[in-house]
């Protein structure tokens, strides 16, 4: 996936903003791993401002597409 290439520098220079852009594109096309990663971006607040509401929305989309880690992240957010 192009997004992970930019995130980890696989064959390209590490570029967190470009990785975010590609994860967002893939997430909008209902790719669950990308939706999960978008949630992580909003939790970490490294590329975008921290936003637990947006994180929850992305985790929920991923969970609805069968991504199990997203369900755990949703649970963490609701316990805060």
DRENNUDO-825412 format. One record per residue: residue number from 1; chain; x, y, z of N, C-alpha, C, CB in turn. Coordinates in steps of 0.02 Angstrom, whole numbers. Each point is the difference from the previous one (the first is absolute). Glycine has a CB too. Layout:
BEGIN
<kemi nr="NUM" kette="A" n_xx="X" n_yy="Y" n_zz="Z" ca_xx="X" ca_yy="Y" ca_zz="Z" c_xx="X" c_yy="Y" c_zz="Z" cb_xx="X" cb_yy="Y" cb_zz="Z"/>
...
//
This chain:
BEGIN
<kemi nr="1" kette="A" n_xx="43" n_yy="-58" n_zz="0" ca_xx="-43" ca_yy="58" ca_zz="0" c_xx="45" c_yy="62" c_zz="0" cb_xx="-93" cb_yy="-62" cb_zz="61"/>
<kemi nr="2" kette="A" n_xx="77" n_yy="109" n_zz="-103" ca_xx="39" ca_yy="61" ca_zz="-6" c_xx="5" c_yy="37" c_zz="66" cb_xx="-35" cb_yy="8" cb_zz="-120"/>
<kemi nr="3" kette="A" n_xx="-19" n_yy="-7" n_zz="157" ca_xx="-1" ca_yy="36" ca_zz="65" c_xx="52" c_yy="-27" c_zz="47" cb_xx="-121" cb_yy="23" cb_zz="-15"/>
<kemi nr="4" kette="A" n_xx="127" n_yy="-88" n_zz="21" ca_xx="49" ca_yy="-29" ca_zz="45" c_xx="71" c_yy="11" c_zz="-25" cb_xx="-83" cb_yy="-86" cb_zz="34"/>
<kemi nr="5" kette="A" n_xx="91" n_yy="90" n_zz="-100" ca_xx="66" ca_yy="16" ca_zz="-27" c_xx="22" c_yy="69" c_zz="24" cb_xx="-23" cb_yy="-71" cb_zz="-101"/>
<kemi nr="6" kette="A" n_xx="-21" n_yy="119" n_zz="98" ca_xx="17" ca_yy="67" ca_zz="23" c_xx="7" c_yy="3" c_zz="76" cb_xx="-59" cb_yy="47" cb_zz="-99"/>
<kemi nr="7" kette="A" n_xx="20" n_yy="-86" n_zz="134" ca_xx="3" ca_yy="1" ca_zz="73" c_xx="67" c_yy="-28" c_zz="26" cb_xx="-125" cb_yy="-11" cb_zz="3"/>
<kemi nr="8" kette="A" n_xx="148" n_yy="-43" n_zz="-35" ca_xx="59" ca_yy="-35" ca_zz="25" c_xx="62" c_yy="7" c_zz="-44" cb_xx="-78" cb_yy="-79" cb_zz="52"/>
<kemi nr="9" kette="A" n_xx="71" n_yy="114" n_zz="-108" ca_xx="57" ca_yy="10" ca_zz="-44" c_xx="19" c_yy="-60" c_zz="-41" cb_xx="39" cb_yy="81" cb_zz="81"/>
<kemi nr="10" kette="A" n_xx="-87" n_yy="-119" n_zz="-103" ca_xx="12" ca_yy="-59" ca_zz="-42" c_xx="9" c_yy="22" c_zz="-73" cb_xx="-67" cb_yy="-73" cb_zz="79"/>
<kemi nr="11" kette="A" n_xx="129" n_yy="84" n_zz="-99" ca_xx="15" ca_yy="19" ca_zz="-69" c_xx="-10" c_yy="74" c_zz="-14" cb_xx="-33" cb_yy="-113" cb_zz="-32"/>
<kemi nr="12" kette="A" n_xx="10" n_yy="150" n_zz="81" ca_xx="-9" ca_yy="73" ca_zz="-6" c_xx="22" c_yy="32" c_zz="66" cb_xx="-97" cb_yy="-13" cb_zz="-83"/>
<kemi nr="13" kette="A" n_xx="106" n_yy="78" n_zz="82" ca_xx="15" ca_yy="35" ca_zz="62" c_xx="-61" c_yy="0" c_zz="45" cb_xx="85" cb_yy="73" cb_zz="-58"/>
<kemi nr="14" kette="A" n_xx="-73" n_yy="-79" n_zz="123" ca_xx="-56" ca_yy="4" ca_zz="48" c_xx="-33" c_yy="68" c_zz="-8" cb_xx="59" cb_yy="-79" cb_zz="82"/>
<kemi nr="15" kette="A" n_xx="-125" n_yy="77" n_zz="-88" ca_xx="-38" ca_yy="62" ca_zz="-8" c_xx="-68" c_yy="-10" c_zz="35" cb_xx="58" cb_yy="29" cb_zz="-111"/>
<kemi nr="16" kette="A" n_xx="-63" n_yy="-10" n_zz="175" ca_xx="-61" ca_yy="-12" ca_zz="38" c_xx="-62" c_yy="33" c_zz="-31" cb_xx="71" cb_yy="-8" cb_zz="101"/>
<kemi nr="17" kette="A" n_xx="-64" n_yy="68" n_zz="-127" ca_xx="-58" ca_yy="33" ca_zz="-31" c_xx="-25" c_yy="-37" c_zz="-61" cb_xx="43" cb_yy="110" cb_zz="43"/>
<kemi nr="18" kette="A" n_xx="4" n_yy="-132" n_zz="-85" ca_xx="-19" ca_yy="-37" ca_zz="-60" c_xx="-31" c_yy="-67" c_zz="19" cb_xx="93" cb_yy="55" cb_zz="-64"/>
<kemi nr="19" kette="A" n_xx="-67" n_yy="-88" n_zz="116" ca_xx="-29" ca_yy="-62" ca_zz="25" c_xx="-72" c_yy="12" c_zz="22" cb_xx="114" cb_yy="-42" cb_zz="36"/>
<kemi nr="20" kette="A" n_xx="-124" n_yy="96" n_zz="3" ca_xx="-68" ca_yy="17" ca_zz="23" c_xx="-47" c_yy="10" c_zz="-60" cb_xx="49" cb_yy="55" cb_zz="103"/>
<kemi nr="21" kette="A" n_xx="-25" n_yy="-19" n_zz="-153" ca_xx="-43" ca_yy="13" ca_zz="-59" c_xx="-20" c_yy="-65" c_zz="-34" cb_xx="57" cb_yy="110" cb_zz="-16"/>
<kemi nr="22" kette="A" n_xx="-10" n_yy="-157" n_zz="9" ca_xx="-16" ca_yy="-64" ca_zz="-32" c_xx="-45" c_yy="-44" c_zz="44" cb_xx="110" cb_yy="7" cb_zz="-60"/>
<kemi nr="23" kette="A" n_xx="-97" n_yy="-7" n_zz="126" ca_xx="-45" ca_yy="-38" ca_zz="44" c_xx="-71" c_yy="28" c_zz="-4" cb_xx="97" cb_yy="-26" cb_zz="77"/>
<kemi nr="24" kette="A" n_xx="-103" n_yy="91" n_zz="-81" ca_xx="-66" ca_yy="31" ca_zz="-3" c_xx="-36" c_yy="-21" c_zz="-64" cb_xx="41" cb_yy="97" cb_zz="67"/>
<kemi nr="25" kette="A" n_xx="-6" n_yy="-96" n_zz="-124" ca_xx="-29" ca_yy="-21" ca_zz="-63" c_xx="-24" c_yy="-72" c_zz="3" cb_xx="74" cb_yy="80" cb_zz="-61"/>
<kemi nr="26" kette="A" n_xx="-32" n_yy="-123" n_zz="89" ca_xx="-18" ca_yy="-71" ca_zz="5" c_xx="-57" c_yy="-10" c_zz="50" cb_xx="119" cb_yy="-32" cb_zz="-29"/>
<kemi nr="27" kette="A" n_xx="-118" n_yy="69" n_zz="84" ca_xx="-53" ca_yy="-5" ca_zz="49" c_xx="-67" c_yy="21" c_zz="-28" cb_xx="84" cb_yy="21" cb_zz="89"/>
<kemi nr="28" kette="A" n_xx="-84" n_yy="31" n_zz="-129" ca_xx="-62" ca_yy="23" ca_zz="-31" c_xx="-28" c_yy="-51" c_zz="-49" cb_xx="39" cb_yy="118" cb_zz="14"/>
<kemi nr="29" kette="A" n_xx="5" n_yy="-163" n_zz="-37" ca_xx="-22" ca_yy="-54" ca_zz="-44" c_xx="-14" c_yy="-65" c_zz="39" cb_xx="67" cb_yy="52" cb_zz="-93"/>
<kemi nr="30" kette="A" n_xx="-75" n_yy="-44" n_zz="158" ca_xx="-20" ca_yy="-55" ca_zz="45" c_xx="52" c_yy="-55" c_zz="10" cb_xx="-114" cb_yy="24" cb_zz="-35"/>
<kemi nr="31" kette="A" n_xx="178" n_yy="-5" n_zz="32" ca_xx="53" ca_yy="-47" ca_zz="16" c_xx="11" c_yy="2" c_zz="76" cb_xx="56" cb_yy="15" cb_zz="-116"/>
<kemi nr="32" kette="A" n_xx="-75" n_yy="-69" n_zz="152" ca_xx="0" ca_yy="2" ca_zz="73" c_xx="67" c_yy="16" c_zz="33" cb_xx="-91" cb_yy="-80" cb_zz="-8"/>
<kemi nr="33" kette="A" n_xx="146" n_yy="54" n_zz="-17" ca_xx="65" ca_yy="14" ca_zz="29" c_xx="15" c_yy="75" c_zz="-4" cb_xx="41" cb_yy="-116" cb_zz="-32"/>
<kemi nr="34" kette="A" n_xx="-58" n_yy="147" n_zz="-24" ca_xx="10" ca_yy="72" ca_zz="-8" c_xx="-45" c_yy="39" c_zz="47" cb_xx="32" cb_yy="-18" cb_zz="-120"/>
<kemi nr="35" kette="A" n_xx="-93" n_yy="-5" n_zz="129" ca_xx="-46" ca_yy="34" ca_zz="47" c_xx="28" c_yy="-4" c_zz="71" cb_xx="-98" cb_yy="-28" cb_zz="-75"/>
<kemi nr="36" kette="A" n_xx="125" n_yy="-29" n_zz="93" ca_xx="32" ca_yy="-8" ca_zz="65" c_xx="58" c_yy="48" c_zz="7" cb_xx="-34" cb_yy="-121" cb_zz="3"/>
<kemi nr="37" kette="A" n_xx="76" n_yy="125" n_zz="-53" ca_xx="58" ca_yy="45" ca_zz="2" c_xx="-21" c_yy="72" c_zz="7" cb_xx="65" cb_yy="-81" cb_zz="-70"/>
<kemi nr="38" kette="A" n_xx="-120" n_yy="100" n_zz="38" ca_xx="-26" ca_yy="68" ca_zz="7" c_xx="-19" c_yy="13" c_zz="72" cb_xx="-42" cb_yy="-2" cb_zz="-119"/>
<kemi nr="39" kette="A" n_xx="12" n_yy="-46" n_zz="151" ca_xx="-17" ca_yy="7" ca_zz="71" c_xx="63" c_yy="11" c_zz="42" cb_xx="-101" cb_yy="-72" cb_zz="-17"/>
<kemi nr="40" kette="A" n_xx="153" n_yy="34" n_zz="1" ca_xx="63" ca_yy="7" ca_zz="36" c_xx="29" c_yy="70" c_zz="-10" cb_xx="22" cb_yy="-123" cb_zz="-14"/>
<kemi nr="41" kette="A" n_xx="-25" n_yy="149" n_zz="-46" ca_xx="25" ca_yy="68" ca_zz="-12" c_xx="-36" c_yy="50" c_zz="44" cb_xx="27" cb_yy="-31" cb_zz="-118"/>
<kemi nr="42" kette="A" n_xx="-93" n_yy="24" n_zz="125" ca_xx="-38" ca_yy="47" ca_zz="40" c_xx="11" c_yy="-10" c_zz="75" cb_xx="-85" cb_yy="5" cb_zz="-91"/>
<kemi nr="43" kette="A" n_xx="104" n_yy="-65" n_zz="112" ca_xx="17" ca_yy="-12" ca_zz="70" c_xx="68" c_yy="29" c_zz="16" cb_xx="-70" cb_yy="-105" cb_zz="0"/>
<kemi nr="44" kette="A" n_xx="119" n_yy="93" n_zz="-44" ca_xx="68" ca_yy="22" ca_zz="12" c_xx="9" c_yy="75" c_zz="-7" cb_xx="38" cb_yy="-111" cb_zz="-40"/>
<kemi nr="45" kette="A" n_xx="-73" n_yy="140" n_zz="-8" ca_xx="6" ca_yy="72" ca_zz="-11" c_xx="68" c_yy="22" c_zz="-27" cb_xx="-80" cb_yy="13" cb_zz="91"/>
<kemi nr="46" kette="A" n_xx="112" n_yy="-55" n_zz="-130" ca_xx="66" ca_yy="17" ca_zz="-27" c_xx="-5" c_yy="37" c_zz="-67" cb_xx="48" cb_yy="-99" cb_zz="60"/>
<kemi nr="47" kette="A" n_xx="-93" n_yy="78" n_zz="-102" ca_xx="-8" ca_yy="32" ca_zz="-66" c_xx="-60" c_yy="47" c_zz="1" cb_xx="52" cb_yy="-101" cb_zz="-56"/>
<kemi nr="48" kette="A" n_xx="-101" n_yy="81" n_zz="93" ca_xx="-61" ca_yy="41" ca_zz="9" c_xx="-9" c_yy="13" c_zz="75" cb_xx="-54" cb_yy="-48" cb_zz="-106"/>
<kemi nr="49" kette="A" n_xx="15" n_yy="98" n_zz="122" ca_xx="-14" ca_yy="14" ca_zz="70" c_xx="-38" c_yy="-58" c_zz="31" cb_xx="-3" cb_yy="124" cb_zz="-24"/>
<kemi nr="50" kette="A" n_xx="21" n_yy="-140" n_zz="87" ca_xx="-36" ca_yy="-54" ca_zz="35" c_xx="-74" c_yy="15" c_zz="-1" cb_xx="100" cb_yy="-22" cb_zz="74"/>
<kemi nr="51" kette="A" n_xx="-138" n_yy="-31" n_zz="-89" ca_xx="-72" ca_yy="9" ca_zz="-3" c_xx="-33" c_yy="-68" c_zz="13" cb_xx="11" cb_yy="96" cb_zz="-83"/>
<kemi nr="52" kette="A" n_xx="-27" n_yy="-111" n_zz="146" ca_xx="-28" ca_yy="-65" ca_zz="17" c_xx="-67" c_yy="-14" c_zz="-34" cb_xx="58" cb_yy="9" cb_zz="109"/>
<kemi nr="53" kette="A" n_xx="-95" n_yy="43" n_zz="-125" ca_xx="-64" ca_yy="-10" ca_zz="-34" c_xx="12" c_yy="-26" c_zz="-71" cb_xx="-54" cb_yy="92" cb_zz="69"/>
<kemi nr="54" kette="A" n_xx="101" n_yy="-60" n_zz="-104" ca_xx="17" ca_yy="-24" ca_zz="-67" c_xx="31" c_yy="-70" c_zz="2" cb_xx="18" cb_yy="118" cb_zz="-37"/>
<kemi nr="55" kette="A" n_xx="24" n_yy="-130" n_zz="87" ca_xx="30" ca_yy="-66" ca_zz="8" c_xx="-54" c_yy="-53" c_zz="8" cb_xx="102" cb_yy="52" cb_zz="53"/>
<kemi nr="56" kette="A" n_xx="-151" n_yy="-38" n_zz="-10" ca_xx="-54" ca_yy="-47" ca_zz="11" c_xx="-38" c_yy="-14" c_zz="-64" cb_xx="-10" cb_yy="40" cb_zz="118"/>
<kemi nr="57" kette="A" n_xx="-4" n_yy="12" n_zz="-157" ca_xx="-36" ca_yy="-8" ca_zz="-63" c_xx="38" c_yy="-46" c_zz="-48" cb_xx="-50" cb_yy="114" cb_zz="14"/>
<kemi nr="58" kette="A" n_xx="116" n_yy="-104" n_zz="-19" ca_xx="40" ca_yy="-43" ca_zz="-44" c_xx="4" c_yy="-71" c_zz="27" cb_xx="66" cb_yy="100" cb_zz="-36"/>
<kemi nr="59" kette="A" n_xx="-57" n_yy="-107" n_zz="101" ca_xx="1" ca_yy="-68" ca_zz="29" c_xx="-67" c_yy="-35" c_zz="-11" cb_xx="83" cb_yy="38" cb_zz="86"/>
<kemi nr="60" kette="A" n_xx="-137" n_yy="-2" n_zz="-79" ca_xx="-66" ca_yy="-30" ca_zz="-10" c_xx="-8" c_yy="-24" c_zz="-72" cb_xx="-47" cb_yy="74" cb_zz="90"/>
<kemi nr="61" kette="A" n_xx="69" n_yy="-33" n_zz="-138" ca_xx="-4" ca_yy="-21" ca_zz="-70" c_xx="40" c_yy="-63" c_zz="-11" cb_xx="-15" cb_yy="119" cb_zz="-36"/>
<kemi nr="62" kette="A" n_xx="75" n_yy="-121" n_zz="64" ca_xx="43" ca_yy="-59" ca_zz="-7" c_xx="-32" c_yy="-61" c_zz="34" cb_xx="102" cb_yy="74" cb_zz="-5"/>
<kemi nr="63" kette="A" n_xx="-128" n_yy="-65" n_zz="64" ca_xx="-32" ca_yy="-55" ca_zz="37" c_xx="-60" c_yy="-27" c_zz="-39" cb_xx="37" cb_yy="51" cb_zz="109"/>
<kemi nr="64" kette="A" n_xx="-75" n_yy="-6" n_zz="-139" ca_xx="-57" ca_yy="-21" ca_zz="-41" c_xx="22" c_yy="-39" c_zz="-61" cb_xx="-63" cb_yy="100" cb_zz="39"/>
<kemi nr="65" kette="A" n_xx="126" n_yy="-92" n_zz="-58" ca_xx="28" ca_yy="-38" ca_zz="-56" c_xx="41" c_yy="-60" c_zz="24" cb_xx="3" cb_yy="105" cb_zz="-67"/>
<kemi nr="66" kette="A" n_xx="-11" n_yy="-123" n_zz="131" ca_xx="30" ca_yy="-62" ca_zz="26" c_xx="69" c_yy="7" c_zz="30" cb_xx="-66" cb_yy="-55" cb_zz="-84"/>
<kemi nr="67" kette="A" n_xx="90" n_yy="115" n_zz="96" ca_xx="67" ca_yy="10" ca_zz="28" c_xx="-4" c_yy="-6" c_zz="76" cb_xx="33" cb_yy="75" cb_zz="-97"/>
<kemi nr="68" kette="A" n_xx="-5" n_yy="-128" n_zz="126" ca_xx="-6" ca_yy="-15" ca_zz="71" c_xx="36" c_yy="50" c_zz="45" cb_xx="-11" cb_yy="-119" cb_zz="-32"/>
<kemi nr="69" kette="A" n_xx="71" n_yy="140" n_zz="13" ca_xx="37" ca_yy="48" ca_zz="42" c_xx="-40" c_yy="65" c_zz="9" cb_xx="109" cb_yy="-50" cb_zz="-39"/>
<kemi nr="70" kette="A" n_xx="-147" n_yy="68" n_zz="-11" ca_xx="-39" ca_yy="61" ca_zz="4" c_xx="-52" c_yy="-4" c_zz="55" cb_xx="18" cb_yy="19" cb_zz="-122"/>
<kemi nr="71" kette="A" n_xx="-47" n_yy="-78" n_zz="132" ca_xx="-48" ca_yy="-8" ca_zz="53" c_xx="32" c_yy="12" c_zz="68" cb_xx="-64" cb_yy="-82" cb_zz="-70"/>
<kemi nr="72" kette="A" n_xx="126" n_yy="57" n_zz="78" ca_xx="36" ca_yy="11" ca_zz="63" c_xx="14" c_yy="74" c_zz="11" cb_xx="52" cb_yy="-114" cb_zz="-11"/>
<kemi nr="73" kette="A" n_xx="-33" n_yy="149" n_zz="-43" ca_xx="14" ca_yy="72" ca_zz="6" c_xx="-64" c_yy="39" c_zz="17" cb_xx="94" cb_yy="-13" cb_zz="-83"/>
<kemi nr="74" kette="A" n_xx="-149" n_yy="-8" n_zz="55" ca_xx="-64" ca_yy="32" ca_zz="16" c_xx="-16" c_yy="-8" c_zz="75" cb_xx="-42" cb_yy="-21" cb_zz="-117"/>
<kemi nr="75" kette="A" n_xx="54" n_yy="-39" n_zz="142" ca_xx="-11" ca_yy="-13" ca_zz="71" c_xx="43" c_yy="44" c_zz="44" cb_xx="-31" cb_yy="-118" cb_zz="-27"/>
<kemi nr="76" kette="A" n_xx="95" n_yy="126" n_zz="8" ca_xx="45" ca_yy="43" ca_zz="38" c_xx="-26" c_yy="72" c_zz="1" cb_xx="96" cb_yy="-73" cb_zz="-31"/>
<kemi nr="77" kette="A" n_xx="-121" n_yy="97" n_zz="-25" ca_xx="-24" ca_yy="69" ca_zz="-3" c_xx="-63" c_yy="11" c_zz="41" cb_xx="50" cb_yy="8" cb_zz="-113"/>
<kemi nr="78" kette="A" n_xx="-93" n_yy="-58" n_zz="116" ca_xx="-62" ca_yy="8" ca_zz="38" c_xx="12" c_yy="-6" c_zz="75" cb_xx="-63" cb_yy="-46" cb_zz="-97"/>
<kemi nr="79" kette="A" n_xx="120" n_yy="19" n_zz="118" ca_xx="15" ca_yy="-7" ca_zz="71" c_xx="33" c_yy="63" c_zz="29" cb_xx="12" cb_yy="-123" cb_zz="-18"/>
<kemi nr="80" kette="A" n_xx="8" n_yy="168" n_zz="-26" ca_xx="35" ca_yy="61" ca_zz="24" c_xx="-50" c_yy="50" c_zz="26" cb_xx="91" cb_yy="-18" cb_zz="-83"/>
//
